[in-house]
Amino acid sequence: MAVPREEPGWPRRGTSSEPPPVSAPGCRMALSSEHFGAILGRNVKITLKCGVFQGVLQHVNPDRSLLLRTVKNLETGRSAPGAKMFFGHEIVNVELLDEPGSGKGTATLSECTSAVEGNTEADTDGWADCGSRSSPCISLESQLRAWNSLKKHLSGKEEEENVEYTVVDCFQQKFGSAVLHLKQQCVVSVAAEGVNLCRHGKLSWLQIATKRRIFLFDIFLLGPQAFKNGLQMVLEDRSILKVMHDCRWISDCLSHQYGVLLSNVFDTQVADVLQFSMTTGGFLPHRICTLQECLMQHLKISSRSVALMKCRQQMAWENPDIWFLRPFPPSLLKTLALKAMYLLPLRSSLMDKLMSDLTALVDNYVNAFRDRSGDRLGSTKPTCMELPEELHQLADFQKLRRKKAVEDYKMNENGLLIRPAVELKEKKDGNQR
């Protein structure tokens, strides 16, 4: 399957390295890479054909459209939450609102967009030139560390498998159709990435997958308005099952920061513990499993896929600012999509294992009378409510499993079975397994 086309703002091949100087009212400046990095995150005043607005510059597209957050209509005094897109054909002038005494002047829209177009020489893998594409929420120094971390961990990595996904980072193009598709589903998977995901953290990406589509919602650019415009309805809909892994943190974040109350959740981490308890006759494990461990244990996915996901986790641990890089590296977009994609088959696998006892007991019920002599059927009362002999086998199952669990596992002082971690092992030829 084909990887989606690059979104506006991504680096492109074969363009010129620096734009020519562009005139602005009262000043003359050429926007270098460093200047463009300084523009993002700055307060700007935009004069349109139909009004004047002020906000924080989030993103500049080569098509001359600007994305602002914390937008205020200077004519009416009203503020708009979330992010707002301003299209180039509507913009008359863009003014940088600098700090007093900075000595800097104003800039036209052509200057802002020329900075984008003039700094697209590097390939998406040419991460050394990251200053020209800085993210407004973190410093340039932090982004340099993030890019260097990416280069160190992802250099030489083989691609594990093709996956098709859709990045949703603006409301005008893809958001509406994505939400409409999600509203028509019975089961979706939900994953999230950010820094310290709870009520005190910051959400950057929300991944939602169905059987046919994978959507990567850029919450950092879309802002809280993404939930008000449809995602809240999907996440709170009790008729849509949400498959997640350890939903505690994202549930806390969504509730306290966005007013979203998750409902009808199938948590694969909880299901994994329940399945462990069932297979050991009622014992509980001393720890829970990560998503990577569950995928290896229950889905037997390829070692390269697991290795890449573990690599991503390590990168985020070393530098959490990675999640707020914009543009976001395609290699990491792929791992976001894979995480959401794998949750759906993981739920199916766990459901099959959790239902195994029920299936076995029902099979006993099916054969209870059919495979026996008919002499006893005459004395059998259909209304008898005593527990049938066939269902007594459930206790036998549990007794045998407990006996085997005591032999196979060590037990800690709290009576919990010590569950070993599922690790990727290296073969002698260097391939991971």
C-alpha positions as CSV (number, residue, x, y, z in Angstrom):
1,M,0.0,0.0,0.0
2,A,1.2,3.5,-0.8
3,V,2.3,5.9,1.9
4,P,0.2,9.1,1.8
5,R,1.5,12.1,-0.1
6,E,3.4,14.8,1.8
7,E,1.4,17.5,3.4
8,P,2.0,21.2,2.8
9,G,5.0,22.3,4.9
10,W,7.0,19.1,4.5
11,P,10.5,19.5,3.0
12,R,10.6,18.9,-0.8
13,R,13.5,17.9,-3.0
14,G,15.3,20.0,-5.5
15,T,14.3,23.5,-4.4
16,S,16.5,26.5,-4.0
17,S,18.3,27.0,-0.7
18,E,17.6,30.7,0.1
19,P,14.9,33.1,-1.0
20,P,15.7,36.5,-2.3
21,P,15.2,39.5,0.0
22,V,11.6,40.7,0.0
23,S,10.5,44.3,0.8
24,A,8.2,45.1,3.7
25,P,6.6,48.3,4.8
26,G,9.2,50.4,6.6
27,C,11.9,47.8,6.4
28,R,13.8,45.4,4.1
29,M,14.7,41.9,5.3
30,A,15.6,38.4,4.0
31,L,14.2,35.6,6.0
32,S,17.0,33.1,6.7
33,S,16.5,29.7,8.4
34,E,17.1,31.3,11.7
35,H,14.7,34.1,11.0
36,F,11.9,31.6,10.0
37,G,12.5,29.6,13.2
38,A,12.1,32.9,15.1
39,I,8.8,33.6,13.4
40,L,7.0,30.5,14.5
41,G,5.5,30.9,17.9
42,R,5.4,34.7,17.6
43,N,2.4,37.0,17.9
44,V,1.3,38.3,14.6
45,K,-1.4,40.7,13.3
46,I,-3.1,39.6,10.1
47,T,-5.0,42.1,8.0
48,L,-7.6,40.4,5.8
49,K,-9.9,41.9,3.1
50,C,-12.7,41.5,5.6
51,G,-11.1,42.2,9.0
52,V,-8.0,42.2,11.3
53,F,-6.9,39.4,13.5
54,Q,-4.2,38.6,16.1
55,G,-2.8,35.3,17.2
56,V,0.2,33.0,17.7
57,L,1.7,31.7,14.4
58,Q,1.7,27.9,14.4
59,H,2.4,26.9,10.8
60,V,3.2,28.5,7.4
61,N,2.3,26.5,4.3
62,P,3.9,27.1,0.9
63,D,0.4,27.8,-0.5
64,R,0.5,31.0,1.5
65,S,-1.9,29.9,4.2
66,L,-1.2,30.5,7.9
67,L,-2.3,28.6,10.9
68,L,-2.8,30.6,14.1
69,R,-3.8,29.7,17.7
70,T,-5.3,31.9,20.3
71,V,-6.9,34.0,17.6
72,K,-8.6,37.4,18.5
73,N,-10.7,39.5,16.2
74,L,-9.3,43.0,16.8
75,E,-12.4,44.7,15.3
76,T,-14.9,42.9,17.6
77,G,-12.6,42.0,20.5
78,R,-13.8,38.4,20.4
79,S,-11.4,35.5,20.9
80,A,-11.7,32.1,19.2
81,P,-10.4,28.9,20.9
82,G,-8.2,26.3,19.1
83,A,-6.5,26.9,15.8
84,K,-7.7,28.9,12.8
85,M,-6.5,28.8,9.2
86,F,-6.1,32.0,7.2
87,F,-5.8,31.5,3.4
88,G,-3.3,33.4,1.3
89,H,-5.8,34.9,-1.1
90,E,-7.6,36.6,1.8
91,I,-4.5,38.1,3.5
92,V,-3.4,41.7,2.8
93,N,-0.6,42.0,5.3
94,V,1.1,40.2,8.1
95,E,2.7,42.1,10.9
96,L,5.0,40.6,13.6
97,L,4.1,42.0,17.0
98,D,7.6,42.1,18.6
99,E,8.5,42.9,22.1
100,P,9.1,46.6,22.9
101,G,12.6,47.7,22.0
102,S,13.3,44.7,19.7
103,G,13.8,47.0,16.8
104,K,12.2,44.6,14.3
105,G,9.7,45.7,11.7
106,T,6.7,44.1,10.0
107,A,6.6,41.3,7.5
108,T,4.4,40.6,4.5
109,L,2.8,37.3,3.8
110,S,5.2,36.7,0.9
111,E,8.1,37.0,3.3
112,C,6.7,34.3,5.6
113,T,5.9,31.9,2.8
114,S,9.3,32.6,1.1
115,A,10.9,31.4,4.2
116,V,9.1,28.1,3.9
117,E,9.8,27.7,0.2
118,G,13.4,28.8,0.5
119,N,14.2,26.3,3.2
120,T,13.0,23.1,1.6
121,E,16.3,22.0,0.2
122,A,16.7,19.2,2.7
123,D,15.1,15.8,2.3
124,T,12.9,14.5,5.1
125,D,15.9,12.5,6.2
126,G,18.2,15.6,6.3
127,W,17.5,16.4,9.9
128,A,20.6,18.6,10.4
129,D,18.7,21.6,9.0
130,C,16.0,21.5,11.6
131,G,16.2,25.0,12.8
132,S,14.2,26.3,9.8
133,R,11.3,24.1,10.6
134,S,11.0,24.6,14.4
135,S,8.0,23.9,16.4
136,P,6.5,26.7,18.4
137,C,6.0,24.9,21.6
138,I,9.6,23.9,22.2
139,S,13.0,25.7,21.9
140,L,15.3,25.3,18.9
141,E,17.8,23.7,21.2
142,S,15.3,21.1,22.3
143,Q,14.4,20.3,18.7
144,L,18.0,19.9,17.7
145,R,18.3,17.3,20.5
146,A,15.2,15.6,19.2
147,W,16.5,15.5,15.6
148,N,19.8,14.1,16.7
149,S,18.0,11.5,18.8
150,L,16.0,10.5,15.7
151,K,19.1,10.2,13.5
152,K,20.9,8.1,16.1
153,H,18.0,5.6,16.6
154,L,16.5,5.4,13.2
155,S,19.6,5.5,11.0
156,G,19.9,2.2,9.1
157,K,16.6,0.8,10.4
158,E,14.7,-1.4,7.9
159,E,11.1,-0.6,7.2
160,E,8.9,-3.2,8.8
161,E,5.8,-3.1,6.6
162,N,3.8,-0.7,4.5
163,V,0.8,1.0,6.2
164,E,-1.5,3.5,4.8
165,Y,-2.6,6.4,7.0
166,T,-4.1,9.9,6.8
167,V,-2.6,12.8,8.8
168,V,-5.4,15.2,9.8
169,D,-3.8,18.6,10.8
170,C,-6.4,21.1,9.6
171,F,-10.2,21.3,9.6
172,Q,-10.8,22.4,6.0
173,Q,-9.6,19.4,4.1
174,K,-9.8,16.0,5.9
175,F,-11.3,16.5,9.3
176,G,-15.0,16.4,8.5
177,S,-14.7,13.2,6.3
178,A,-12.6,11.5,9.0
179,V,-15.1,12.2,11.7
180,L,-18.0,11.1,9.5
181,H,-16.2,7.8,8.8
182,L,-15.6,7.2,12.5
183,K,-19.2,7.9,13.5
184,Q,-20.3,5.0,11.2
185,Q,-18.1,2.4,13.0
186,C,-18.9,-0.1,15.7
187,V,-15.3,-0.7,16.8
188,V,-12.3,1.6,16.6
189,S,-8.9,1.6,18.2
190,V,-7.6,4.7,20.0
191,A,-4.0,5.5,20.9
192,A,-2.3,8.8,21.9
193,E,1.2,10.3,22.2
194,G,2.5,13.3,24.1
195,V,4.4,14.4,27.1
196,N,3.3,13.1,30.6
197,L,-0.1,12.1,29.3
198,C,-2.4,13.0,32.2
199,R,-4.2,16.1,33.4
200,H,-0.9,17.8,33.9
201,G,0.7,16.8,30.5
202,K,0.4,17.8,26.9
203,L,-1.3,15.7,24.2
204,S,0.3,15.9,20.7
205,W,-1.2,13.1,18.6
206,L,-4.4,11.1,18.8
207,Q,-4.5,8.0,16.6
208,I,-7.9,6.4,15.7
209,A,-8.0,3.3,13.4
210,T,-10.9,1.3,11.9
211,K,-10.7,-1.9,9.8
212,R,-10.1,0.2,6.6
213,R,-8.6,3.5,7.7
214,I,-6.1,5.0,10.1
215,F,-6.3,8.6,11.1
216,L,-3.5,10.5,12.8
217,F,-5.1,13.6,14.4
218,D,-2.5,16.4,15.1
219,I,-4.0,17.7,18.3
220,F,-1.0,20.1,18.7
221,L,-2.1,22.0,15.6
222,L,-5.8,21.3,15.7
223,G,-6.2,22.3,19.4
224,P,-9.2,21.7,21.6
225,Q,-11.5,22.5,18.7
226,A,-10.8,19.1,17.3
227,F,-12.8,17.5,20.1
228,K,-15.6,20.1,19.9
229,N,-15.9,19.5,16.2
230,G,-16.6,15.8,16.4
231,L,-13.9,13.7,18.2
232,Q,-15.7,14.2,21.6
233,M,-18.8,12.7,20.1
234,V,-16.9,9.7,18.8
235,L,-15.0,9.0,22.1
236,E,-18.1,9.4,24.2
237,D,-20.5,7.4,22.0
238,R,-21.5,4.3,23.9
239,S,-22.4,2.4,20.7
240,I,-18.8,2.6,19.5
241,L,-16.3,0.3,21.2
242,K,-12.9,1.9,21.7
243,V,-10.0,-0.5,21.9
244,M,-7.1,0.9,23.9
245,H,-4.0,-0.2,25.9
246,D,-3.8,1.2,29.4
247,C,-6.5,3.8,29.0
248,R,-6.0,5.3,32.5
249,W,-3.6,8.2,31.5
250,I,-5.3,9.3,28.3
251,S,-8.7,9.1,30.0
252,D,-7.5,11.5,32.7
253,C,-6.0,13.8,30.1
254,L,-9.1,13.9,27.9
255,S,-11.4,14.5,30.9
256,H,-9.5,17.3,32.6
257,Q,-8.1,19.1,29.6
258,Y,-10.8,18.6,27.0
259,G,-13.9,17.7,28.9
260,V,-14.2,14.3,27.1
261,L,-15.5,11.3,29.1
262,L,-14.4,8.1,27.5
263,S,-17.0,5.3,27.4
264,N,-17.3,1.7,26.2
265,V,-13.6,0.9,26.3
266,F,-12.0,-2.5,25.7
267,D,-8.6,-2.2,27.4
268,T,-6.1,-4.8,26.1
269,Q,-3.9,-4.5,29.1
270,V,-6.8,-5.4,31.4
271,A,-7.8,-8.2,29.0
272,D,-4.2,-9.6,29.1
273,V,-4.2,-9.8,32.9
274,L,-7.7,-11.4,32.9
275,Q,-6.4,-14.0,30.3
276,F,-3.3,-14.7,32.5
277,S,-5.5,-15.2,35.5
278,M,-7.8,-17.6,33.6
279,T,-4.9,-19.7,32.3
280,T,-3.3,-20.0,35.8
281,G,-6.5,-21.0,37.5
282,G,-7.1,-17.7,39.2
283,F,-3.6,-16.4,40.0
284,L,-2.8,-12.8,39.3
285,P,0.6,-11.6,37.8
286,H,2.9,-9.4,39.7
287,R,3.0,-6.9,36.9
288,I,1.2,-5.7,33.7
289,C,2.5,-6.0,30.2
290,T,3.4,-3.2,27.7
291,L,1.8,-3.1,24.4
292,Q,4.9,-4.4,22.7
293,E,4.9,-7.5,25.0
294,C,1.2,-8.1,24.3
295,L,1.8,-7.9,20.6
296,M,4.7,-10.4,20.7
297,Q,2.8,-12.8,23.0
298,H,-0.7,-12.7,21.5
299,L,-0.2,-11.7,17.9
300,K,3.3,-13.0,17.2
301,I,4.0,-9.9,15.1
302,S,7.3,-9.5,13.3
303,S,10.4,-8.8,15.3
304,R,11.3,-5.7,13.2
305,S,7.9,-4.1,13.9
306,V,8.4,-4.6,17.6
307,A,11.9,-3.4,17.5
308,L,10.8,-0.2,15.8
309,M,8.1,0.4,18.3
310,K,10.6,-0.1,21.2
311,C,13.0,2.2,19.4
312,R,10.3,4.9,19.3
313,Q,9.5,4.4,23.0
314,Q,13.2,4.8,23.9
315,M,13.5,8.0,21.8
316,A,10.5,9.5,23.5
317,W,11.9,8.6,26.9
318,E,15.2,10.3,26.0
319,N,13.6,13.4,24.5
320,P,9.8,13.9,24.9
321,D,9.9,17.0,22.7
322,I,10.0,14.6,19.7
323,W,6.2,14.5,19.7
324,F,6.1,18.2,19.0
325,L,8.4,18.4,16.1
326,R,6.6,19.9,13.1
327,P,6.8,18.8,10.4
328,F,6.7,15.4,12.0
329,P,9.1,12.7,10.5
330,P,7.4,10.2,8.3
331,S,9.2,7.3,10.1
332,L,7.5,8.2,13.3
333,L,4.2,8.9,11.7
334,K,4.4,5.2,10.5
335,T,4.9,4.0,14.1
336,L,1.9,6.0,15.3
337,A,-0.2,4.3,12.6
338,L,1.1,0.9,13.4
339,K,0.3,1.3,17.1
340,A,-3.4,2.0,16.3
341,M,-3.5,-0.6,13.6
342,Y,-2.3,-3.5,15.8
343,L,-4.8,-2.8,18.6
344,L,-7.7,-4.1,16.6
345,P,-6.3,-7.7,15.9
346,L,-4.9,-7.7,19.5
347,R,-8.4,-7.3,20.8
348,S,-9.7,-10.2,18.6
349,S,-6.9,-12.5,19.7
350,L,-7.5,-11.7,23.4
351,M,-11.3,-12.2,23.0
352,D,-10.7,-15.6,21.4
353,K,-8.6,-16.7,24.4
354,L,-11.0,-15.3,27.0
355,M,-13.8,-17.2,25.3
356,S,-12.0,-20.5,25.2
357,D,-13.5,-21.8,28.4
358,L,-17.0,-20.8,27.3
359,T,-16.4,-22.6,24.0
360,A,-15.2,-25.8,25.6
361,L,-18.2,-25.8,28.1
362,V,-20.7,-25.2,25.3
363,D,-19.2,-28.1,23.3
364,N,-19.8,-30.3,26.4
365,Y,-23.4,-29.1,26.5
366,V,-23.9,-29.8,22.8
367,N,-22.7,-33.4,23.3
368,A,-24.3,-33.9,26.8
369,F,-27.3,-36.0,25.6
370,R,-26.6,-36.5,21.9
371,D,-23.6,-38.9,22.4
372,R,-25.2,-40.9,25.3
373,S,-27.8,-43.7,25.5
374,G,-31.4,-42.5,25.4
375,D,-32.4,-44.7,28.4
376,R,-31.7,-41.9,30.9
377,L,-33.5,-39.2,29.0
378,G,-36.9,-40.3,30.2
379,S,-36.1,-39.6,33.8
380,T,-34.3,-36.3,33.2
381,K,-36.4,-33.3,34.1
382,P,-35.9,-30.4,31.7
383,T,-36.8,-27.9,34.5
384,C,-34.1,-29.2,36.9
385,M,-31.9,-26.2,38.0
386,E,-29.1,-28.2,39.5
387,L,-25.6,-27.5,38.1
388,P,-25.1,-30.0,35.3
389,E,-22.2,-32.4,35.4
390,E,-20.8,-30.8,32.2
391,L,-20.3,-27.4,33.9
392,H,-18.5,-29.0,36.9
393,Q,-15.6,-29.3,34.5
394,L,-14.8,-25.6,34.9
395,A,-13.6,-26.3,38.5
396,D,-11.5,-29.1,37.2
397,F,-10.0,-26.8,34.6
398,Q,-9.1,-24.3,37.2
399,K,-7.6,-26.9,39.6
400,L,-5.3,-28.3,36.9
401,R,-4.2,-24.8,35.8
402,R,-3.4,-23.7,39.4
403,K,-1.3,-26.8,39.9
404,K,0.6,-26.2,36.6
405,A,1.0,-22.5,37.4
406,V,2.7,-23.2,40.8
407,E,5.2,-25.4,38.9
408,D,5.9,-23.0,36.1
409,Y,6.1,-19.7,38.0
410,K,7.7,-18.3,41.1
411,M,5.6,-16.5,43.6
412,N,6.4,-13.3,45.5
413,E,5.6,-12.5,49.1
414,N,2.1,-11.1,48.1
415,G,1.0,-14.3,46.5
416,L,1.3,-13.0,42.9
417,L,3.0,-15.0,40.2
418,I,6.3,-13.5,38.9
419,R,5.7,-12.9,35.3
420,P,8.9,-12.7,33.2
421,A,9.2,-9.9,30.7
422,V,8.9,-10.8,27.0
423,E,12.2,-9.8,25.4
424,L,13.5,-9.5,21.9
425,K,16.4,-12.0,21.6
426,E,19.3,-11.5,19.2
427,K,20.3,-14.4,16.9
428,K,23.9,-15.1,16.2
429,D,23.6,-13.6,12.7
430,G,22.5,-10.3,14.2
431,N,18.8,-10.5,13.2
432,Q,16.3,-9.8,15.9
433,R,13.7,-12.4,16.9
